[in-house]
Amino acid sequence: MFLVGEAFGDVVAVVLGTYDGRRGSILRLAVHPAYRRRGIASGLVDELERRWAARG
């Protein structure tokens, strides 16, 4: 799964995760330095976990 965070039309964060049916792994997580410390990474990880949970 690949999720993108944006602000004002610009990509400011990305997370790449995989789920093998038993456990999830975050392969990459990046936030633009100007947008760090705003909870963007936490929000992306929370959404990734929510989508994994929805898959079972």
C-alpha positions in Angstrom: 0.0 0.0 0.0 1.2 3.4 -0.9 -0.3 6.5 0.8 0.5 10.1 0.0 0.1 13.2 2.2 -0.5 16.5 0.5 -0.7 20.1 1.5 -1.9 22.9 -0.8 -1.5 20.6 -3.8 2.1 19.6 -3.0 3.2 16.1 -1.9 4.6 16.5 1.6 4.7 12.9 2.9 4.6 9.3 1.7 4.4 5.9 3.4 4.9 2.5 1.8 3.6 -0.5 3.6 3.0 -4.2 3.0 0.7 -6.7 4.6 1.2 -10.5 4.2 -2.1 -11.5 5.8 -0.4 -12.0 9.2 1.5 -8.9 9.9 2.1 -5.5 8.4 5.4 -3.8 7.7 6.3 -0.2 7.0 8.9 -0.2 4.3 9.4 3.6 3.8 8.1 6.7 5.6 9.1 10.2 4.6 7.9 13.7 5.4 9.3 16.9 3.8 11.5 18.7 6.4 9.3 21.8 6.3 6.2 19.8 7.3 7.7 17.7 10.1 6.4 17.8 13.8 2.8 18.3 12.6 1.5 14.8 13.0 1.5 14.0 9.3 3.6 10.8 9.7 1.4 9.6 12.6 -1.7 10.2 10.5 -0.4 8.3 7.6 0.7 5.3 9.8 -2.7 5.4 11.5 -4.5 5.3 8.2 -2.2 2.5 7.0 -3.1 0.5 10.1 -6.8 1.2 9.6 -6.6 -0.2 6.1 -4.7 -3.3 7.2 -7.4 -3.9 9.9 -10.1 -3.5 7.3 -8.5 -6.3 5.3 -8.7 -8.7 8.2 
